[in-house]
């Protein structure tokens, strides 16, 4: 649900950048923040972030967070 909401928010921001062409600095910063959040959620779902479990956890190199387990 969060991924869907963030995806829709990113779509709205991209449309605003294309249509309005005002406040580009603010809109591009907001779009980058939303895109980064989506990327973090995607990486967490795959298990590629330290401390997360997912289908690709075994391919991720061990980190200091992993050694505490």
FIDOVEX-117666 format. One record per residue: residue in three letters; x, y, z of N, C-alpha, C in turn. Coordinates in steps of 0.001 Angstrom, whole numbers, padded with zeros to 6 digits, always signed. Layout:
BEGIN
ALAXYZXYZXYZ;...
This chain:
BEGIN
UNK+000820-001192+000000+000000+000000+000000+000871+001266+000000;UNK+001934+001228+000810+002846+002366+000855+003545+002553-000488;UNK+003917+001437-001110+004569+001516-002416+003632+002129-003447;UNK+002377+001746-003407+001399+002305-004345+001212+003804-004111;UNK+001113+004207-002845+000941+005629-002529+002154+006440-002970;UNK+003351+005917-002724+004567+006628-003139+004684+006675-004666;UNK+004281+005614-005335+004319+005601-006798+003369+006641-007380;UNK+002176+006725-006813+001223+007734-007273+001720+009144-006994;UNK+002329+009342-005829+002879+010662-005502+003999+011037-006469;UNK+004844+010078-006814+005915+010343-007780+005350+010667-009153;UNK+004309+009968-009549+003664+010256-010826+003086+011665-010844;UNK+002456+012076-009762+001900+013424-009672+003006+014470-009766;UNK+004109+014229-009087+005226+015181-009123+005802+015282-010531;UNK+005960+014150-011207+006492+014174-012574+005542+014925-013506;UNK+004251+014700-013358+003275+015418-014186+003327+016918-013900;UNK+003457+017292-012634+003566+018705-012296+004817+019334-012888;UNK+005928+018601-012897+007163+019119-013489+006959+019371-014982;UNK+006291+018439-015657+006092+018563-017099+005086+019662-017426;UNK+003983+019713-016694+002888+020623-017033+003153+022050-016570;UNK+003519+022227-015323+003599+023579-014767+004907+024283-015075;UNK+006017+023570-014987+007350+024124-015209+007647+025323-014313;UNK+007086+025295-013125+007386+026287-012108+007817+025540-010856;UNK+008603+026206-010052+009106+025602-008813+009808+024270-009104;UNK+010610+024240-010159+011270+022999-010558+012222+022471-009493;UNK+012899+023368-008799+013836+022933-007769+013115+022182-006669;UNK+012023+022719-006212+011237+022068-005163+010655+020746-005643;UNK+010073+020754-006836+009451+019531-007353+010474+018438-007637;UNK+011620+018808-008174+012645+017798-008453+013244+017240-007171;UNK+013387+018087-006163+013854+017597-004871+012861+016638-004242;UNK+011584+016982-004316+010537+016115-003789+010472+014803-004565;UNK+010592+014885-005878+010601+013679-006698+011776+012774-006388;UNK+012938+013357-006159+014118+012564-005807+013945+011884-004458;UNK+013361+012588-003507+013113+012004-002188+012134+010836-002278;UNK+011069+010998-003021+010093+009915-003180+010716+008725-003903;UNK+011511+008993-004946+012171+007916-005679+013158+007164-004790;UNK+013874+007871-003925+014806+007226-003004+014056+006339-002007;UNK+012925+006810-001516+012115+005985-000608+011616+004724-001305;UNK+011176+004859-002541+010743+003683-003299+011898+002698-003504;UNK+013074+003214-003801+014242+002342-003982+014599+001624-002691;UNK+014517+002326-001563+014816+001686-000277+013804+000586+000044;UNK+012539+000835-000226+011516-000194-000001+011759-001409-000891;UNK+012130-001155-002141+012390-002244-003075+013601-003078-002625;UNK+014670-002406-002219+015856-003117-001746+015575-003901-000468;UNK+014752-003349+000411+014390-004055+001636+013572-005304+001318;UNK+012641-005195+000375+011841-006353-000017+012694-007461-000611;UNK+013758-007093-001305+014651-008083-001896+015635-008655-000886;UNK+015752-008030+000275+016683-008499+001287+018093-008007+001074;UNK+018272-006928+000353+019604-006427+000051+020085-005355+001026;UNK+019264-004975+001988+019691-004026+003015+020107-004785+004263;UNK+021113-004291+004987+021523-004969+006216+020358-005071+007197;UNK+020192-006252+007766+019132-006476+008738+017812-006892+008133;UNK+017718-006969+006810+016461-007364+006167+016590-008786+005632;UNK+015472-009446+005496+015425-010800+004964+014610-010791+003686;UNK+015079-011489+002692+014373-011549+001425+015003-012593+000527;UNK+014510-012707-000710+014999-013764-001599+016469-013618-002009;UNK+017030-012430-001917+018425-012231-002325+019365-012012-001140;UNK+018905-012331+000068+019724-012094+001260+021049-012853+001188;UNK+021030-014067+000666+022241-014884+000619+023289-014325-000347;UNK+022912-013475-001281+023878-012923-002230+024495-011615-001738;UNK+023963-011064-000652+024459-009791-000134+025701-010058+000719;UNK+026771-009270+000566+027949-009456+001424+027613-009138+002882;UNK+028274-009813+003795+028031-009605+005219+028524-008219+005649;UNK+027799-007614+006558+028157-006302+007100+028304-006412+008603;UNK+028645-005298+009236+028774-005308+010699+027444-005610+011369;UNK+026333-005179+010776+025015-005488+011348+024733-006988+011325;UNK+025236-007697+010338+025011-009137+010243+025813-009901+011282;UNK+026946-009384+011685+027779-010092+012641+027213-010064+014051;UNK+026241-009210+014315+025633-009134+015647+024570-010201+015866;UNK+024244-010965+014860+023201-011986+014995+023740-013274+015509;
